[in-house]
Amino acid sequence: MVDQAVAPPITGGARKAGLAQGIILVISGFLPILAIVSLTPAVPTILDHFRDVANASLLVPILVSAPGLAIAILAPFAGMLVDRFGRRPLLVWATFFYGIAGSLPYFLDSLHAVIASRLLLGVTEAAILTIINTLIADYYDAAGRRKLLMAQGLAGPAMASGVIAASGMLTAVSWNGVFLIYLIALPIFVATHFMIFEPGRTKQGAPVAPQADSGPTPPFPTRAVALYGIVTLFASTLYYVFIIQGGLAFREIGVNDPARVGSLIALASLGVPVGALIFGWIGKKATALQIFCFFAFLGVGLAGIGLATEYKSMMALLVIQQMGAGMTIPILIAWAQSKLPFAHRGRGMGIWASCFFLGQFTSPFFVAVAKSLTGGTVQAAFLTMGIAALVAAAVALVALAKAKPDTGVKY
């Protein structure tokens, strides 16, 4: 079910999205993830290259996370531009400049200049991420959105594996060779230019009044956006706990070889597409039930990692955590999309993107607080964060129990 205030996708004489548009949206939606994933094998080499630069050990991690910071700050403003000036033109040009800004460090040899270019890359990512999630809601009904979000969850790990492999090869050639991988955005720009269309227009380009815009413009759903924004920020904080701290958790149980840690994490990450498939199954259920599921999986996984004493048990719990991670993003996006009328969809999805990427920065802070309160070990912090996730799951379950049968999805 969908809120009555949220109109279904544009129909009637308007042009309808098909397979080609879905493929482009799935591939384009990976671009913001590529910005972090691509540098995973390159960070040590980049750090070696800039070892003589003051504070390099601090600045290189900032280089990695700079695009996420830009998204957290700028995505709501990108959303307002989307609602005001349209989806297609901003997406087309953001994709083009993503390729330019992303590959720019290949031609630079100043760490500060590279960081500046990464911030510029984040500006384009804020637009891309916001518009992709907006267009998914514009183009498709609830069933179509579930299929596309599930496809993103399935394709993401496969694309990430390919990117990491390519990044390693490019880094072996040159310290900044990895940045050439961002040129992949240029053929995506061409495909976007020819295949993505503005919602509410016919094949000939004539405007069609969207159903969502019939009558007076509905008010911005402030309460709904505030609720999913808070939940998204909290969920993102939990989502990034293992991504940022996972290697340290393995070290505490005696697994110190980076290559082995990488292999174990890669194996456990097979749980992510499984989580996406679970979303495809439970996506028709009440939103409160979906939220309960991903918080429960994250909670059991994180708490279990915190309690593990050897790598086999940690791996078993990590798979559960990764399944929860595979559910988290599509469930949160689908929930946000269901709350937003066409006129405010860009702004609302921009706020969602901002809250999710802000979790990259809040997660280490809360882990540090948990460590200080529980004895100073990473595993104790994992246990604390897992308990917090399970409390959130319990709250969602209570909301589900209190919901009326015909309005349960509104939680």
ChimeraX attribute file (.defattr): number of C-alpha atoms within 10 A of each C-alpha:
attribute: neighborCount
match mode: 1-to-1
recipient: residues
	/A:1	14
	/A:2	16
	/A:3	14
	/A:4	10
	/A:5	15
	/A:6	18
	/A:7	20
	/A:8	21
	/A:9	22
	/A:10	25
	/A:11	16
	/A:12	13
	/A:13	15
	/A:14	21
	/A:15	20
	/A:16	19
	/A:17	18
	/A:18	11
	/A:19	8
	/A:20	12
	/A:21	18
	/A:22	23
	/A:23	14
	/A:24	17
	/A:25	24
	/A:26	22
	/A:27	16
	/A:28	21
	/A:29	21
	/A:30	20
	/A:31	22
	/A:32	21
	/A:33	17
	/A:34	17
	/A:35	24
	/A:36	16
	/A:37	18
	/A:38	24
	/A:39	22
	/A:40	14
	/A:41	19
	/A:42	23
	/A:43	17
	/A:44	13
	/A:45	16
	/A:46	20
	/A:47	19
	/A:48	12
	/A:49	15
	/A:50	18
	/A:51	13
	/A:52	9
	/A:53	13
	/A:54	9
	/A:55	10
	/A:56	18
	/A:57	14
	/A:58	10
	/A:59	18
	/A:60	21
	/A:61	13
	/A:62	16
	/A:63	22
	/A:64	20
	/A:65	20
	/A:66	23
	/A:67	27
	/A:68	30
	/A:69	21
	/A:70	22
	/A:71	32
	/A:72	25
	/A:73	20
	/A:74	21
	/A:75	32
	/A:76	24
	/A:77	18
	/A:78	27
	/A:79	29
	/A:80	20
	/A:81	17
	/A:82	25
	/A:83	18
	/A:84	13
	/A:85	11
	/A:86	16
	/A:87	25
	/A:88	20
	/A:89	15
	/A:90	18
	/A:91	25
	/A:92	19
	/A:93	16
	/A:94	22
	/A:95	25
	/A:96	21
	/A:97	20
	/A:98	29
	/A:99	24
	/A:100	19
	/A:101	22
	/A:102	26
	/A:103	24
	/A:104	20
	/A:105	22
	/A:106	15
	/A:107	12
	/A:108	13
	/A:109	12
	/A:110	12
	/A:111	19
	/A:112	14
	/A:113	13
	/A:114	21
	/A:115	21
	/A:116	17
	/A:117	22
	/A:118	26
	/A:119	24
	/A:120	19
	/A:121	28
	/A:122	28
	/A:123	25
	/A:124	29
	/A:125	29
	/A:126	29
	/A:127	30
	/A:128	29
	/A:129	27
	/A:130	31
	/A:131	31
	/A:132	23
	/A:133	25
	/A:134	27
	/A:135	26
	/A:136	25
	/A:137	27
	/A:138	27
	/A:139	23
	/A:140	21
	/A:141	16
	/A:142	18
	/A:143	11
	/A:144	14
	/A:145	25
	/A:146	24
	/A:147	18
	/A:148	19
	/A:149	27
	/A:150	28
	/A:151	19
	/A:152	24
	/A:153	27
	/A:154	20
	/A:155	16
	/A:156	20
	/A:157	19
	/A:158	12
	/A:159	17
	/A:160	17
	/A:161	14
	/A:162	11
	/A:163	19
	/A:164	19
	/A:165	13
	/A:166	16
	/A:167	23
	/A:168	17
	/A:169	15
	/A:170	19
	/A:171	20
	/A:172	15
	/A:173	10
	/A:174	14
	/A:175	19
	/A:176	24
	/A:177	19
	/A:178	27
	/A:179	24
	/A:180	19
	/A:181	18
	/A:182	20
	/A:183	18
	/A:184	15
	/A:185	23
	/A:186	16
	/A:187	13
	/A:188	19
	/A:189	22
	/A:190	13
	/A:191	15
	/A:192	24
	/A:193	17
	/A:194	9
	/A:195	14
	/A:196	20
	/A:197	21
	/A:198	18
	/A:199	24
	/A:200	25
	/A:201	18
	/A:202	16
	/A:203	13
	/A:204	8
	/A:205	12
	/A:206	12
	/A:207	14
	/A:208	16
	/A:209	16
	/A:210	21
	/A:211	17
	/A:212	21
	/A:213	15
	/A:214	10
	/A:215	7
	/A:216	7
	/A:217	12
	/A:218	16
	/A:219	10
	/A:220	16
	/A:221	14
	/A:222	10
	/A:223	10
	/A:224	17
	/A:225	19
	/A:226	14
	/A:227	12
	/A:228	21
	/A:229	22
	/A:230	14
	/A:231	18
	/A:232	28
	/A:233	22
	/A:234	20
	/A:235	25
	/A:236	24
	/A:237	24
	/A:238	28
	/A:239	26
	/A:240	20
	/A:241	22
	/A:242	21
	/A:243	12
	/A:244	13
	/A:245	17
	/A:246	18
	/A:247	18
	/A:248	17
	/A:249	23
	/A:250	26
	/A:251	15
	/A:252	16
	/A:253	14
	/A:254	12
	/A:255	16
	/A:256	14
	/A:257	11
	/A:258	12
	/A:259	9
	/A:260	12
	/A:261	18
	/A:262	12
	/A:263	11
	/A:264	18
	/A:265	20
	/A:266	13
	/A:267	13
	/A:268	20
	/A:269	20
	/A:270	17
	/A:271	22
	/A:272	24
	/A:273	24
	/A:274	22
	/A:275	27
	/A:276	30
	/A:277	20
	/A:278	19
	/A:279	28
	/A:280	22
	/A:281	12
	/A:282	17
	/A:283	25
	/A:284	14
	/A:285	13
	/A:286	20
	/A:287	24
	/A:288	22
	/A:289	21
	/A:290	26
	/A:291	25
	/A:292	23
	/A:293	23
	/A:294	30
	/A:295	28
	/A:296	24
	/A:297	28
	/A:298	34
	/A:299	29
	/A:300	22
	/A:301	29
	/A:302	32
	/A:303	26
	/A:304	24
	/A:305	31
	/A:306	23
	/A:307	16
	/A:308	20
	/A:309	15
	/A:310	14
	/A:311	19
	/A:312	11
	/A:313	13
	/A:314	22
	/A:315	20
	/A:316	15
	/A:317	25
	/A:318	29
	/A:319	23
	/A:320	27
	/A:321	31
	/A:322	26
	/A:323	27
	/A:324	28
	/A:325	30
	/A:326	31
	/A:327	32
	/A:328	27
	/A:329	23
	/A:330	24
	/A:331	25
	/A:332	22
	/A:333	22
	/A:334	19
	/A:335	23
	/A:336	24
	/A:337	26
	/A:338	25
	/A:339	24
	/A:340	27
	/A:341	26
	/A:342	26
	/A:343	19
	/A:344	21
	/A:345	28
	/A:346	33
	/A:347	26
	/A:348	32
	/A:349	29
	/A:350	30
	/A:351	28
	/A:352	31
	/A:353	28
	/A:354	27
	/A:355	26
	/A:356	27
	/A:357	25
	/A:358	22
	/A:359	24
	/A:360	23
	/A:361	17
	/A:362	17
	/A:363	25
	/A:364	17
	/A:365	13
	/A:366	17
	/A:367	25
	/A:368	14
	/A:369	13
	/A:370	21
	/A:371	19
	/A:372	14
	/A:373	13
	/A:374	14
	/A:375	11
	/A:376	14
	/A:377	18
	/A:378	25
	/A:379	29
	/A:380	22
	/A:381	28
	/A:382	28
	/A:383	24
	/A:384	22
	/A:385	24
	/A:386	27
	/A:387	19
	/A:388	19
	/A:389	26
	/A:390	23
	/A:391	16
	/A:392	21
	/A:393	24
	/A:394	16
	/A:395	15
	/A:396	22
	/A:397	18
	/A:398	14
	/A:399	18
	/A:400	23
	/A:401	13
	/A:402	11
	/A:403	16
	/A:404	11
	/A:405	10
	/A:406	9
	/A:407	13
	/A:408	18
	/A:409	21
	/A:410	19
	/A:411	18
